[in-house]
Amino acid sequence: MRGVRGAAVALASGVVMIVATGCGQPAADTANGKKLFAASCGGCHTLQDAGTKGRQGPNLDDAWRGSRQSGIPDSTFRGVVHRWIYESQPPMPRELVTGQDAHDVAAYVAEVAGKSQDSLAVPAQPQIPEAVPVDFIQNTP
């Protein structure tokens, strides 16, 4: 009986830990993530919340605004950033931050990227095609 209780407590603790950390993602310190982003990533990436003006890599506010407006959740952004930290392609160096620091940066960027309204990019507006005049269609060879 003691073994069953112990297993149940361990299982319940694991479930609580998974829920508390965002479905399997470790808990993150976004204040640390902001500091690390500014120091390690901001030289290349623009991100308004971090006050960075990098010009070599993508402007993360502009790059993610449309996806954010379409309803993609922060957890997806967090996973993308975390993956790019480890699997980036030149000129972005891999593993500028690692371990818990990588999780902190990913969580921070996911929390703020694409939320700024002060961006050079203008969100796409649906374009309504102009009607083609009937006489143009009739006179086309």
C-alpha positions as YAML, in Angstrom:
chain: A
units: angstrom
residues:
- id: 1
  name: MET
  ca: [0.00, 0.00, 0.00]
- id: 2
  name: ARG
  ca: [2.85, 2.36, 0.84]
- id: 3
  name: GLY
  ca: [4.36, 1.84, -2.64]
- id: 4
  name: VAL
  ca: [1.06, 2.69, -4.32]
- id: 5
  name: ARG
  ca: [0.70, 5.87, -2.27]
- id: 6
  name: GLY
  ca: [4.27, 6.88, -3.04]
- id: 7
  name: ALA
  ca: [3.71, 6.32, -6.76]
- id: 8
  name: ALA
  ca: [0.46, 8.30, -6.66]
- id: 9
  name: VAL
  ca: [2.15, 11.20, -4.86]
- id: 10
  name: ALA
  ca: [5.05, 11.16, -7.33]
- id: 11
  name: LEU
  ca: [2.65, 11.10, -10.29]
- id: 12
  name: ALA
  ca: [0.54, 13.93, -8.86]
- id: 13
  name: SER
  ca: [3.68, 15.98, -8.17]
- id: 14
  name: GLY
  ca: [4.83, 15.45, -11.74]
- id: 15
  name: VAL
  ca: [1.48, 16.54, -13.16]
- id: 16
  name: VAL
  ca: [1.47, 19.66, -10.99]
- id: 17
  name: MET
  ca: [5.01, 20.48, -12.07]
- id: 18
  name: ILE
  ca: [4.15, 20.08, -15.77]
- id: 19
  name: VAL
  ca: [1.06, 22.29, -15.46]
- id: 20
  name: ALA
  ca: [2.92, 24.91, -13.42]
- id: 21
  name: THR
  ca: [5.72, 25.19, -15.97]
- id: 22
  name: GLY
  ca: [3.64, 25.46, -19.12]
- id: 23
  name: CYS
  ca: [3.09, 21.94, -20.40]
- id: 24
  name: GLY
  ca: [6.57, 20.61, -19.92]
- id: 25
  name: GLN
  ca: [8.54, 23.82, -20.43]
- id: 26
  name: PRO
  ca: [10.74, 24.73, -17.46]
- id: 27
  name: ALA
  ca: [9.79, 27.72, -15.35]
- id: 28
  name: ALA
  ca: [11.47, 30.83, -16.71]
- id: 29
  name: ASP
  ca: [12.82, 34.06, -15.30]
- id: 30
  name: THR
  ca: [11.79, 36.60, -17.94]
- id: 31
  name: ALA
  ca: [13.67, 39.43, -16.18]
- id: 32
  name: ASN
  ca: [16.85, 37.40, -16.60]
- id: 33
  name: GLY
  ca: [15.78, 36.62, -20.18]
- id: 34
  name: LYS
  ca: [15.44, 40.32, -20.96]
- id: 35
  name: LYS
  ca: [18.89, 41.07, -19.56]
- id: 36
  name: LEU
  ca: [20.46, 38.18, -21.48]
- id: 37
  name: PHE
  ca: [18.62, 39.09, -24.69]
- id: 38
  name: ALA
  ca: [19.88, 42.68, -24.54]
- id: 39
  name: ALA
  ca: [23.45, 41.53, -23.91]
- id: 40
  name: SER
  ca: [23.64, 38.50, -26.23]
- id: 41
  name: CYS
  ca: [21.03, 39.00, -28.95]
- id: 42
  name: GLY
  ca: [20.22, 42.70, -29.11]
- id: 43
  name: GLY
  ca: [23.30, 43.57, -31.16]
- id: 44
  name: CYS
  ca: [21.65, 41.82, -34.11]
- id: 45
  name: HIS
  ca: [17.91, 41.76, -33.31]
- id: 46
  name: THR
  ca: [15.57, 44.72, -32.79]
- id: 47
  name: LEU
  ca: [13.08, 44.22, -29.99]
- id: 48
  name: GLN
  ca: [11.34, 47.30, -28.65]
- id: 49
  name: ASP
  ca: [10.73, 45.98, -25.14]
- id: 50
  name: ALA
  ca: [14.46, 45.26, -24.72]
- id: 51
  name: GLY
  ca: [15.43, 48.61, -26.24]
- id: 52
  name: THR
  ca: [17.63, 46.91, -28.84]
- id: 53
  name: LYS
  ca: [18.20, 48.18, -32.38]
- id: 54
  name: GLY
  ca: [20.10, 45.35, -34.07]
- id: 55
  name: ARG
  ca: [20.21, 45.47, -37.85]
- id: 56
  name: GLN
  ca: [21.72, 42.15, -38.94]
- id: 57
  name: GLY
  ca: [19.03, 39.75, -37.74]
- id: 58
  name: PRO
  ca: [15.28, 40.07, -38.10]
- id: 59
  name: ASN
  ca: [13.35, 42.69, -36.18]
- id: 60
  name: LEU
  ca: [11.43, 40.34, -33.90]
- id: 61
  name: ASP
  ca: [8.54, 42.74, -33.37]
- id: 62
  name: ASP
  ca: [7.98, 42.99, -37.12]
- id: 63
  name: ALA
  ca: [8.64, 39.32, -37.81]
- id: 64
  name: TRP
  ca: [6.15, 38.04, -35.26]
- id: 65
  name: ARG
  ca: [3.38, 40.62, -35.33]
- id: 66
  name: GLY
  ca: [1.27, 38.88, -37.97]
- id: 67
  name: SER
  ca: [1.59, 35.48, -36.32]
- id: 68
  name: ARG
  ca: [0.67, 36.97, -32.96]
- id: 69
  name: GLN
  ca: [-2.36, 38.73, -34.48]
- id: 70
  name: SER
  ca: [-3.50, 35.42, -35.95]
- id: 71
  name: GLY
  ca: [-3.62, 33.91, -32.47]
- id: 72
  name: ILE
  ca: [-0.46, 31.81, -32.24]
- id: 73
  name: PRO
  ca: [0.17, 31.22, -28.52]
- id: 74
  name: ASP
  ca: [3.23, 32.33, -26.56]
- id: 75
  name: SER
  ca: [4.18, 28.68, -26.01]
- id: 76
  name: THR
  ca: [4.73, 28.28, -29.76]
- id: 77
  name: PHE
  ca: [6.90, 31.40, -29.92]
- id: 78
  name: ARG
  ca: [8.84, 30.16, -26.92]
- id: 79
  name: GLY
  ca: [9.53, 26.84, -28.61]
- id: 80
  name: VAL
  ca: [10.64, 28.51, -31.84]
- id: 81
  name: VAL
  ca: [13.08, 30.84, -30.06]
- id: 82
  name: HIS
  ca: [14.48, 28.02, -27.95]
- id: 83
  name: ARG
  ca: [15.02, 25.88, -31.02]
- id: 84
  name: TRP
  ca: [16.73, 28.70, -32.94]
- id: 85
  name: ILE
  ca: [19.12, 29.29, -30.05]
- id: 86
  name: TYR
  ca: [20.41, 25.75, -30.55]
- id: 87
  name: GLU
  ca: [19.88, 25.21, -34.30]
- id: 88
  name: SER
  ca: [20.51, 28.66, -35.77]
- id: 89
  name: GLN
  ca: [22.20, 29.15, -39.11]
- id: 90
  name: PRO
  ca: [25.02, 31.60, -39.88]
- id: 91
  name: PRO
  ca: [25.42, 34.43, -39.40]
- id: 92
  name: MET
  ca: [23.63, 33.76, -36.10]
- id: 93
  name: PRO
  ca: [25.95, 31.79, -33.84]
- id: 94
  name: ARG
  ca: [24.53, 28.79, -32.04]
- id: 95
  name: GLU
  ca: [24.16, 28.52, -28.30]
- id: 96
  name: LEU
  ca: [24.84, 32.14, -27.32]
- id: 97
  name: VAL
  ca: [22.93, 31.17, -24.20]
- id: 98
  name: THR
  ca: [22.38, 27.64, -22.96]
- id: 99
  name: GLY
  ca: [20.49, 25.67, -20.34]
- id: 100
  name: GLN
  ca: [18.17, 27.67, -18.10]
- id: 101
  name: ASP
  ca: [19.41, 30.93, -19.65]
- id: 102
  name: ALA
  ca: [18.16, 29.74, -23.06]
- id: 103
  name: HIS
  ca: [14.75, 28.99, -21.53]
- id: 104
  name: ASP
  ca: [14.70, 32.44, -19.91]
- id: 105
  name: VAL
  ca: [15.50, 34.21, -23.20]
- id: 106
  name: ALA
  ca: [12.94, 32.14, -25.12]
- id: 107
  name: ALA
  ca: [10.21, 32.88, -22.56]
- id: 108
  name: TYR
  ca: [11.04, 36.59, -22.53]
- id: 109
  name: VAL
  ca: [10.98, 36.95, -26.33]
- id: 110
  name: ALA
  ca: [7.76, 34.93, -26.52]
- id: 111
  name: GLU
  ca: [6.15, 37.25, -23.98]
- id: 112
  name: VAL
  ca: [6.97, 40.53, -25.75]
- id: 113
  name: ALA
  ca: [7.84, 40.08, -29.46]
- id: 114
  name: GLY
  ca: [5.29, 41.38, -31.91]
- id: 115
  name: LYS
  ca: [3.25, 43.26, -29.33]
- id: 116
  name: SER
  ca: [4.74, 46.71, -30.02]
- id: 117
  name: GLN
  ca: [2.65, 49.10, -32.08]
- id: 118
  name: ASP
  ca: [5.64, 51.37, -32.79]
- id: 119
  name: SER
  ca: [7.03, 49.40, -35.69]
- id: 120
  name: LEU
  ca: [8.07, 50.26, -39.19]
- id: 121
  name: ALA
  ca: [6.18, 47.29, -40.54]
- id: 122
  name: VAL
  ca: [2.54, 47.83, -41.37]
- id: 123
  name: PRO
  ca: [0.28, 44.83, -40.79]
- id: 124
  name: ALA
  ca: [-1.06, 43.43, -44.04]
- id: 125
  name: GLN
  ca: [-4.49, 44.67, -45.00]
- id: 126
  name: PRO
  ca: [-6.76, 42.54, -47.17]
- id: 127
  name: GLN
  ca: [-6.72, 43.80, -50.73]
- id: 128
  name: ILE
  ca: [-9.95, 43.90, -52.68]
- id: 129
  name: PRO
  ca: [-9.17, 43.54, -56.37]
- id: 130
  name: GLU
  ca: [-10.53, 46.19, -58.62]
- id: 131
  name: ALA
  ca: [-13.36, 45.10, -60.85]
- id: 132
  name: VAL
  ca: [-12.36, 44.48, -64.44]
- id: 133
  name: PRO
  ca: [-14.57, 46.51, -66.82]
- id: 134
  name: VAL
  ca: [-16.86, 44.34, -68.91]
- id: 135
  name: ASP
  ca: [-15.89, 46.14, -72.13]
- id: 136
  name: PHE
  ca: [-12.21, 45.26, -71.44]
- id: 137
  name: ILE
  ca: [-13.08, 41.56, -71.25]
- id: 138
  name: GLN
  ca: [-15.19, 41.72, -74.39]
- id: 139
  name: ASN
  ca: [-12.49, 43.57, -76.38]
- id: 140
  name: THR
  ca: [-9.61, 41.33, -75.35]
- id: 141
  name: PRO
  ca: [-8.35, 39.08, -78.18]
...
